Amino acid sequence: IISTARSLAAERDIPFAVMTFDPHPVAVLHPEQAPGVLTPLGVKKMLLESMSVNTLIVIKDSLKLLNLSPQDFVDKFLIENLAPSVVVEGPNFNFGYGRSGDINTLRQLGTERNYEVVEVPFTEIPDTDSDGTIVCSSTAVRRFLECGRVRQASQILGRPYRLIGKTVAG
């Protein structure tokens, strides 16, 4: 997604920005079900900078924001604040109250509000421990880490997975 967005921005000579949520929306809506943090925000900023991301937009999640309808999210957030000419997302993108908006909703609203939506298909990589493939996603990374398959998690990430924390006695 980032590579596609960077290429489109360069082709069109427009600014290139990446948007991320912090904390994860589930951590706000259902804290007891929040997925583990794969990349702390500070590390994410550093990694994105190394990928030539000019602008990083960190959306501080709140119940108010997460309860917006897909249309209101696009109008009150995307259009009013960013006015994008193109939005790049994956096929499983969901947004708005109850995840009621999807890539098709985003595309329809884009037609009405004058921005283009580019959908980047799922990426699959060979599974080094089988003859199959792995569909790249943060969910897959978390699953692999939970069952100790760090090599597969690192394959999806395209870099070694890092643990960051404080070492304590005992």
BATORBA-25278 format. One record per residue: residue number from 1; residue in one letter; z, y, x of N, C-alpha, C, O in turn. Coordinates in steps of 0.05 Angstrom, whole numbers, plus 32768, in hexadecimal, padded with zeros to 4 digits. Layout:
residues N
{NUM 'A' {Z Y X} {Z Y X} {Z Y X} {Z Y X}} ...
//
This chain:
residues 170
{1 'I' {8000 7FE8 8011} {8000 8000 8000} {8000 8019 8012} {7FF1 802C 800D}} {2 'I' {8011 8019 8026} {8013 8030 8038} {7FF8 8034 8047} {7FEF 804B 8049}} {3 'S' {7FED 801F 8051} {7FD3 8021 805F} {7FBD 802C 804D} {7FAE 803D 8056}} {4 'T' {7FBC 8022 8035} {7FA8 802B 8022} {7FAC 8049 801C} {7F99 8058 801B}} {5 'A' {7FC5 8051 8017} {7FCB 806D 8011} {7FC4 807F 8029} {7FB8 8094 8025}} {6 'R' {7FCB 8076 8041} {7FC4 8086 8058} {7FA6 8089 805C} {7F9C 809F 8062}} {7 'S' {7F97 8073 8058} {7F7A 8075 805A} {7F6E 8087 8045} {7F5C 8097 804B}} {8 'L' {7F77 8085 802C} {7F6D 8097 8017} {7F73 80B4 801D} {7F62 80C5 8019}} {9 'A' {7F8B 80B9 8027} {7F92 80D5 802D} {7F80 80E0 8043} {7F77 80F7 8042}} {10 'A' {7F7B 80CF 8057} {7F69 80D8 806D} {7F4D 80DD 8064} {7F40 80F1 806B}} {11 'E' {7F42 80CA 8054} {7F27 80CD 8049} {7F24 80E6 8038} {7F0F 80F4 803A}} {12 'R' {7F38 80ED 8029} {7F37 8104 8016} {7F42 811D 8022} {7F41 8132 8015}} {13 'D' {7F4D 811B 8039} {7F5A 8132 8046} {7F70 813E 8035} {7F70 8157 802F}} {14 'I' {7F82 812D 802B} {7F98 8136 801B} {7FB2 812C 8027} {7FB2 811A 8038}} {15 'P' {7FC9 8139 8020} {7FE2 8130 802C} {7FE9 8113 8023} {7FE1 810A 800E}} {16 'F' {7FF7 8106 8035} {7FFF 80EA 8031} {801D 80E9 802F} {802B 80F1 8041}} {17 'A' {8027 80DE 8019} {8044 80DC 8015} {804B 80C0 800B} {803B 80B3 7FFE}} {18 'V' {8063 80B8 8012} {806E 809E 8008} {8087 80A5 7FF8} {8097 80B6 8000}} {19 'M' {808A 8097 7FE2} {80A1 809C 7FD0} {80B2 8082 7FCF} {80A7 806C 7FCC}} {20 'T' {80CC 8085 7FD2} {80DE 806E 7FD0} {80F6 8076 7FC0} {80FD 808E 7FBD}} {21 'F' {8103 8062 7FB5} {811B 8067 7FA5} {8134 805F 7FB5} {8134 804C 7FC4}} {22 'D' {8149 806F 7FB2} {8162 8069 7FBF} {8179 8073 7FAD} {817A 808A 7FA7}} {23 'P' {818A 8061 7FA5} {818A 8044 7FAA} {8175 8036 7F99} {8167 8043 7F89}} {24 'H' {8173 801C 7F9C} {8161 800C 7F8C} {8168 8010 7F6F} {817F 8011 7F68}} {25 'P' {8154 8013 7F5D} {8159 8018 7F41} {816D 8004 7F34} {817D 800C 7F23}} {26 'V' {816C 7FEB 7F3C} {817F 7FD7 7F31} {819B 7FDE 7F38} {81AE 7FD8 7F29}} {27 'A' {81A0 7FEA 7F50} {81BB 7FF1 7F59} {81C7 8006 7F46} {81DF 8008 7F44}} {28 'V' {81B6 8016 7F39} {81C0 802B 7F27} {81C4 801E 7F0B} {81D8 8023 7EFE}} {29 'L' {81B0 800E 7F02} {81B1 8003 7EE7} {81C4 7FEC 7EE4} {81D3 7FEA 7ED0}} {30 'H' {81C4 7FDA 7EF8} {81D5 7FC2 7EF7} {81E0 7FBC 7F13} {81D6 7FAB 7F21}} {31 'P' {81F4 7FCC 7F1B} {81FE 7FC9 7F37} {8205 7FAD 7F3F} {8202 7FA5 7F57}} {32 'E' {820E 7F9D 7F2C} {8216 7F81 7F33} {81FE 7F70 7F39} {8201 7F5A 7F45}} {33 'Q' {81E6 7F78 7F32} {81CE 7F69 7F37} {81BC 7F76 7F4D} {81A6 7F6D 7F52}} {34 'A' {81C6 7F8A 7F5A} {81B6 7F99 7F6E} {81AD 7F87 7F84} {81BD 7F78 7F90}} {35 'P' {8194 7F88 7F8B} {818A 7F78 7FA2} {8195 7F83 7FBC} {819B 7F9B 7FBE}} {36 'G' {8197 7F72 7FD0} {819F 7F7C 7FEA} {818C 7F90 7FF5} {8174 7F8F 7FF0}} {37 'V' {8196 7FA2 8005} {8185 7FB6 8012} {8177 7FA9 8029} {8184 7FA0 803C}} {38 'L' {815D 7FA9 8029} {814D 7F9D 803F} {814B 7FB0 8056} {814D 7FA8 806D}} {39 'T' {8147 7FCA 8050} {8143 7FDE 8065} {8153 7FF7 805D} {814B 8005 804B}} {40 'P' {8169 7FFC 806C} {8178 8015 8066} {8166 802D 8068} {8152 802D 8077}} {41 'L' {816C 8042 8059} {815B 805A 8058} {8155 8065 8073} {813E 806D 8078}} {42 'G' {8168 8067 8085} {8163 8072 809F} {814E 8062 80AF} {813D 806E 80BC}} {43 'V' {8150 8048 80AD} {813C 8036 80BB} {8121 8039 80AD} {810D 803A 80BA}} {44 'K' {8122 803A 8092} {8109 803D 8083} {80FA 8057 808C} {80E2 8057 8090}} {45 'K' {8109 806D 808E} {80FD 8086 8097} {80F0 8083 80B2} {80DA 808C 80B7}} {46 'M' {80FE 8076 80C5} {80F4 8072 80E0} {80DA 8061 80DF} {80C7 8067 80ED}} {47 'L' {80DA 804B 80D0} {80C3 8039 80CE} {80AB 8048 80C2} {8095 8045 80CC}} {48 'L' {80B0 8057 80AD} {809A 8066 80A0} {808F 807C 80B2} {8077 8080 80B3}} {49 'E' {80A0 8088 80C1} {8097 809C 80D5} {8085 808F 80E9} {8071 809B 80F2}} {50 'S' {808C 8077 80F2} {807B 8069 8105} {8060 8061 80F9} {804E 805A 8108}} {51 'M' {805F 8061 80DF} {8046 805A 80D1} {8036 8073 80C9} {8024 8072 80B9}} {52 'S' {803D 808A 80D6} {8030 80A3 80D2} {8032 80AE 80B5} {8020 80BB 80AB}} {53 'V' {8049 80A9 80A8} {804E 80B4 808E} {8056 80D1 8092} {806A 80D6 80A0}} {54 'N' {8047 80E4 8086} {804D 8100 808A} {8065 8109 8079} {8076 8118 8083}} {55 'T' {8066 80FF 8061} {807B 8108 804E} {8088 80F0 8041} {807A 80DE 8037}} {56 'L' {80A2 80EE 8042} {80B1 80D9 8034} {80C1 80E7 801E} {80D1 80F9 8023}} {57 'I' {80BD 80DD 8006} {80CB 80E7 7FEE} {80DF 80D2 7FE6} {80D8 80BC 7FDE}} {58 'V' {80F9 80D9 7FE9} {810E 80C7 7FE1} {8119 80CF 7FC6} {8124 80E5 7FC3}} {59 'I' {8115 80BE 7FB3} {811E 80C4 7F98} {813A 80B9 7F95} {813F 80A1 7F97}} {60 'K' {814D 80CB 7F90} {8169 80C2 7F8B} {816B 80B8 7F6F} {816A 80C8 7F5C}} {61 'D' {816D 809E 7F6C} {816E 8092 7F51} {8186 809B 7F41} {819C 809F 7F4C}} {62 'S' {8181 809F 7F28} {8197 80A6 7F15} {8190 809A 7EFA} {8179 8093 7EF5}} {63 'L' {81A3 8097 7EE9} {819E 808D 7ECE} {818A 809F 7EBF} {8179 8095 7EB0}} {64 'K' {818D 80B9 7EC3} {817B 80CC 7EB6} {815E 80C7 7EBE} {814C 80C5 7EAD}} {65 'L' {8159 80C3 7ED8} {813E 80BE 7EE1} {8134 80A3 7ED8} {811D 80A1 7ECF}} {66 'L' {8145 808F 7EDA} {813C 8074 7ED3} {8138 8070 7EB4} {812C 805D 7EAC}} {67 'N' {8144 8082 7EA5} {8141 8080 7E88} {8129 8090 7E7D} {8125 8091 7E65}} {68 'L' {811A 809D 7E8F} {8102 80AB 7E86} {80ED 8097 7E7D} {80EA 8081 7E88}} {69 'S' {80DE 809E 7E69} {80C7 808E 7E61} {80B2 808F 7E77} {80B3 80A2 7E87}} {70 'P' {80A0 807C 7E78} {808B 807E 7E8D} {807C 8099 7E8B} {8076 80A5 7EA0}} {71 'Q' {8076 80A2 7E73} {8067 80BB 7E70} {8078 80D2 7E7B} {806E 80E4 7E89}} {72 'D' {8092 80D3 7E74} {80A3 80E8 7E7E} {80A7 80E7 7E9C} {80A8 80FC 7EA9}} {73 'F' {80A8 80CF 7EA8} {80AB 80CD 7EC5} {8092 80D9 7ED2} {8094 80E8 7EE5}} {74 'V' {807B 80D2 7EC8} {8062 80DD 7ED3} {8061 80FB 7ECF} {805B 810A 7EE2}} {75 'D' {8067 8105 7EB7} {8065 8122 7EB2} {807A 8132 7EC0} {8075 8146 7ECE}} {76 'K' {8093 8129 7EBD} {80AA 8139 7EC7} {80B0 8135 7EE5} {80BD 8145 7EF2}} {77 'F' {80A6 811F 7EF0} {80AA 811B 7F0C} {8091 811C 7F1C} {808E 812E 7F2D}} {78 'L' {807E 810B 7F17} {8066 810A 7F27} {8055 8124 7F25} {804F 8131 7F39}} {79 'I' {804E 812B 7F0C} {803C 8142 7F08} {804A 815C 7F0F} {803F 816C 7F1F}} {80 'E' {8062 8161 7F05} {8070 817A 7F0A} {8077 817E 7F27} {8075 8195 7F31}} {81 'N' {807F 8169 7F35} {8089 816C 7F50} {8074 8166 7F66} {8075 8172 7F7B}} {82 'L' {8062 8154 7F60} {8050 814B 7F75} {8032 8150 7F70} {8023 8155 7F83}} {83 'A' {802A 8150 7F57} {800E 8154 7F4F} {7FFB 8143 7F61} {7FEA 814D 7F6E}} {84 'P' {7FFF 8128 7F60} {7FEE 8117 7F72} {7FD1 8116 7F69} {7FCB 8119 7F51}} {85 'S' {7FBF 8112 7F7C} {7FA3 810D 7F75} {7F9E 80EF 7F74} {7F8B 80E7 7F67}} {86 'V' {7FAE 80E0 7F82} {7FAC 80C3 7F82} {7FC8 80B7 7F86} {7FD8 80C1 7F95}} {87 'V' {7FCD 80A1 7F78} {7FE6 8092 7F7A} {7FDE 8075 7F81} {7FCC 806A 7F74}} {88 'V' {7FEB 806A 7F95} {7FE4 804F 7F9F} {7FFC 803D 7F99} {8013 8043 7FA1}} {89 'E' {7FF7 8027 7F8B} {800D 8015 7F83} {8003 7FF8 7F84} {7FEB 7FF3 7F86}} {90 'G' {8016 7FE6 7F82} {800F 7FC9 7F81} {800D 7FC0 7F64} {8014 7FCF 7F52}} {91 'P' {8003 7FA8 7F5F} {7FFE 7F9E 7F44} {8018 7F99 7F34} {8017 7F98 7F1B}} {92 'N' {802E 7F96 7F42} {8047 7F90 7F33} {8059 7FA9 7F30} {8071 7FA7 7F2B}} {93 'F' {804D 7FC1 7F33} {805C 7FDA 7F30} {8065 7FDE 7F14} {8055 7FDB 7F01}} {94 'N' {807F 7FE5 7F10} {808A 7FEC 7EF6} {809A 8005 7EF9} {80A6 800A 7F0E}} {95 'F' {809B 8015 7EE4} {80AA 802E 7EE5} {80B1 8036 7EC9} {80A6 802C 7EB5}} {96 'G' {80C4 8049 7EC7} {80CC 8053 7EAD} {80E2 8042 7EA1} {80E8 802C 7EAA}} {97 'Y' {80EC 804C 7E8B} {8102 803E 7E7D} {80FD 8021 7E78} {80E8 8019 7E6D}} {98 'G' {810F 8010 7E81} {810D 7FF3 7E7D} {80F4 7FE7 7E8A} {80EA 7FD2 7E82}} {99 'R' {80EA 7FF5 7E9F} {80D2 7FEC 7EAD} {80BB 7FE9 7E9A} {80AA 7FD7 7E9D}} {100 'S' {80BA 7FFB 7E86} {80A6 7FF9 7E71} {808A 8002 7E79} {8076 7FFC 7E6C}} {101 'G' {8088 8011 7E8F} {806E 8019 7E99} {8065 8006 7EB0} {8075 7FFD 7EBF}} {102 'D' {804B 8002 7EB2} {8041 7FF1 7EC7} {8028 7FFF 7ED4} {8023 8016 7ECE}} {103 'I' {801A 7FF0 7EE4} {8003 7FFC 7EF2} {7FEE 8006 7EDF} {7FE1 801A 7EE4}} {104 'N' {7FEB 7FF8 7EC8} {7FD7 8001 7EB4} {7FE0 801A 7EA6} {7FD0 802C 7EA0}} {105 'T' {7FFB 801D 7EA1} {8006 8035 7E95} {8001 804C 7EA8} {7FF9 8062 7EA0}} {106 'L' {8007 8048 7EC2} {8003 805C 7ED7} {7FE5 8065 7ED8} {7FDF 807D 7EDA}} {107 'R' {7FD3 8051 7ED6} {7FB7 8057 7ED7} {7FAE 8067 7EBE} {7F9F 807B 7EC0}} {108 'Q' {7FB8 805F 7EA6} {7FB1 806E 7E8E} {7FBB 808A 7E8F} {7FAC 809D 7E88}} {109 'L' {7FD4 808E 7E97} {7FDF 80A9 7E99} {7FD0 80B9 7EAE} {7FCD 80D1 7EAC}} {110 'G' {7FC7 80AC 7EC3} {7FB7 80B9 7ED8} {7F9D 80C4 7ECD} {7F95 80DA 7ED5}} {111 'T' {7F90 80B4 7EBD} {7F77 80BD 7EB0} {7F7C 80D6 7EA0} {7F6C 80E9 7EA0}} {112 'E' {7F92 80D6 7E91} {7F98 80ED 7E80} {7FA2 8105 7E90} {7F9F 811C 7E87}} {113 'R' {7FAE 8101 7EA7} {7FBB 8117 7EB6} {7FAD 811C 7ED1} {7FB7 812B 7EE2}} {114 'N' {7F95 8111 7ED4} {7F84 8118 7EEB} {7F8E 810F 7F06} {7F8D 811E 7F19}} {115 'Y' {7F98 80F6 7F08} {7F9C 80EA 7F22} {7F91 80CE 7F21} {7F90 80C1 7F0C}} {116 'E' {7F89 80C4 7F38} {7F7D 80A9 7F3A} {7F93 8095 7F42} {7FA6 809C 7F50}} {117 'V' {7F91 807D 7F38} {7FA3 8068 7F40} {7F93 8052 7F4F} {7F7F 8048 7F45}} {118 'V' {7F9D 804C 7F67} {7F90 8037 7F77} {7FA4 8020 7F78} {7FBB 8024 7F81}} {119 'E' {7F9C 8009 7F70} {7FAD 7FF1 7F70} {7FA6 7FE0 7F88} {7F8F 7FD8 7F8C}} {120 'V' {7FBB 7FDB 7F98} {7FB8 7FCA 7FAF} {7FC1 7FAE 7FA7} {7FD7 7FAA 7F9F}} {121 'P' {7FAF 7F9A 7FAA} {7FB6 7F7E 7FA2} {7FCC 7F73 7FB3} {7FD2 7F7D 7FC9}} {122 'F' {7FD9 7F5E 7FA9} {7FEE 7F51 7FB9} {7FE2 7F48 7FD4} {7FCB 7F40 7FD6}} {123 'T' {7FF3 7F49 7FE8} {7FEC 7F3F 8002} {7FF8 7F23 8005} {800F 7F1F 7FFF}} {124 'E' {7FE8 7F11 800F} {7FF2 7EF6 8015} {7FEE 7EF1 8033} {7FDA 7EF9 803F}} {125 'I' {8002 7EE3 803E} {8000 7EDC 805A} {8006 7EBE 805C} {8013 7EB2 804B}} {126 'P' {7FFB 7EB1 8072} {8000 7E94 8075} {801E 7E8F 8079} {802B 7E9E 8087}} {127 'D' {8028 7E7A 806D} {8044 7E71 8071} {8044 7E60 808A} {8037 7E4A 808A}} {128 'T' {8052 7E68 809F} {8051 7E59 80B8} {805F 7E3E 80B6} {805C 7E2D 80C7}} {129 'D' {806F 7E3A 80A0} {807D 7E20 809D} {8070 7E0E 8089} {807B 7DF9 8083}} {130 'S' {8059 7E16 807E} {804B 7E04 806B} {802E 7E0A 806C} {8025 7E1B 807C}} {131 'D' {801E 7DFD 805C} {8002 7E02 805B} {7FFB 7E17 8046} {7FE4 7E1D 8041}} {132 'G' {800F 7E23 803A} {800B 7E36 8024} {800B 7E53 802E} {8009 7E59 8046}} {133 'T' {800D 7E65 801B} {800E 7E81 8021} {8027 7E8E 8014} {8033 7E82 8002}} {134 'I' {802E 7EA5 801D} {8044 7EB4 8012} {803A 7ECE 8007} {802B 7EDC 8014}} {135 'V' {8041 7ED4 7FEE} {803B 7EEE 7FE2} {8050 7F02 7FEC} {8068 7EFD 7FE8}} {136 'C' {8047 7F17 7FF8} {8059 7F2B 8004} {8066 7F3C 7FEF} {8059 7F49 7FDF}} {137 'S' {8080 7F3C 7FF0} {8090 7F4E 7FDE} {80AC 7F4F 7FE8} {80B5 7F3E 7FF8}} {138 'S' {80BB 7F64 7FE0} {80D7 7F66 7FE8} {80E7 7F50 7FDD} {80FA 7F46 7FE9}} {139 'T' {80E0 7F46 7FC5} {80EE 7F30 7FB9} {80EB 7F17 7FCA} {80FE 7F08 7FCE}} {140 'A' {80D3 7F12 7FD4} {80CE 7EFB 7FE5} {80DE 7EFD 7FFF} {80EA 7EEA 8008}} {141 'V' {80DF 7F15 800A} {80EF 7F19 8023} {810C 7F13 801D} {8119 7F04 802D}} {142 'R' {8117 7F1D 8007} {8133 7F17 8001} {8138 7EF9 7FFD} {814C 7EEE 8007}} {143 'R' {8126 7EEC 7FEF} {8129 7ECF 7FEB} {8129 7EC0 8005} {8139 7EAE 800A}} {144 'F' {8116 7EC7 8017} {8115 7EB9 8031} {812E 7EBE 8041} {8139 7EAC 804D}} {145 'L' {8138 7ED7 8041} {8151 7EDC 8050} {8169 7ECE 8045} {817A 7EC4 8054}} {146 'E' {816A 7ECC 802A} {8181 7EBE 801E} {8182 7EA0 8025} {8197 7E94 8026}} {147 'C' {816A 7E94 802A} {816A 7E78 8031} {8166 7E73 804F} {815F 7E5D 8058}} {148 'G' {8169 7E88 805F} {8167 7E85 807C} {814C 7E84 8088} {8149 7E7C 809F}} {149 'R' {8137 7E8A 8078} {811B 7E88 8083} {8113 7EA4 808D} {8102 7EB2 8082}} {150 'V' {8120 7EAC 80A3} {811C 7EC6 80AF} {8100 7ECA 80B9} {80F5 7EE0 80B8}} {151 'R' {80F4 7EB5 80C4} {80D9 7EB8 80CE} {80C5 7EC0 80B8} {80B5 7ED2 80BD}} {152 'Q' {80C7 7EB4 80A0} {80B6 7EBB 808A} {80BB 7ED8 8081} {80A9 7EE7 807B}} {153 'A' {80D5 7EDF 8080} {80DC 7EFB 8078} {80CF 7F0F 808C} {80C5 7F23 8084}} {154 'S' {80D1 7F08 80A6} {80C5 7F1A 80BA} {80A7 7F1B 80B8} {809B 7F2F 80BE}} {155 'Q' {809A 7F04 80B0} {807D 7F04 80AD} {8075 7F18 8097} {8062 7F28 809B}} {156 'I' {8084 7F18 8081} {807D 7F2B 806B} {8082 7F48 8074} {8072 7F59 806F}} {157 'L' {8099 7F4C 8081} {809F 7F67 808A} {808C 7F71 80A0} {8089 7F8A 80A3}} {158 'G' {8081 7F5F 80AE} {806F 7F67 80C4} {807F 7F70 80DD} {8074 7F7D 80EF}} {159 'R' {8098 7F6A 80DD} {80AA 7F71 80F3} {80C3 7F5F 80F1} {80C8 7F53 80DC}} {160 'P' {80D2 7F5D 8107} {80EB 7F4D 8104} {80FE 7F5A 80F0} {8100 7F72 80EE}} {161 'Y' {810C 7F49 80E1} {8121 7F53 80CF} {8139 7F5A 80E0} {8140 7F4B 80F2}} {162 'R' {8145 7F71 80D9} {815D 7F7A 80E8} {8175 7F7B 80D7} {8174 7F83 80BF}} {163 'L' {818B 7F72 80E2} {81A5 7F76 80D5} {81B2 7F8F 80E2} {81B3 7F91 80FA}} {164 'I' {81BC 7FA0 80D1} {81C9 7FB8 80DB} {81E5 7FB9 80D0} {81E9 7FB7 80B7}} {165 'G' {81F8 7FBC 80E1} {8214 7FBE 80D7} {8227 7FC3 80EF} {821E 7FC6 8106}} {166 'K' {8240 7FC3 80E8} {8254 7FC8 80FC} {8260 7FAD 8104} {8266 7F9C 80F3}} {167 'T' {8263 7FA9 811E} {8270 7F91 8128} {828E 7F95 8127} {8298 7FA9 8131}} {168 'V' {829C 7F82 811B} {82B9 7F85 8119} {82C6 7F6B 8124} {82BA 7F56 8124}} {169 'A' {82DE 7F6E 812D} {82ED 7F57 8138} {82F3 7F43 8122} {82F7 7F4A 810B}} {170 'G' {82F2 7F29 812A} {82F9 7F14 8117} {82E1 7F08 810C} {82E4 7EF5 80FB}} 
//
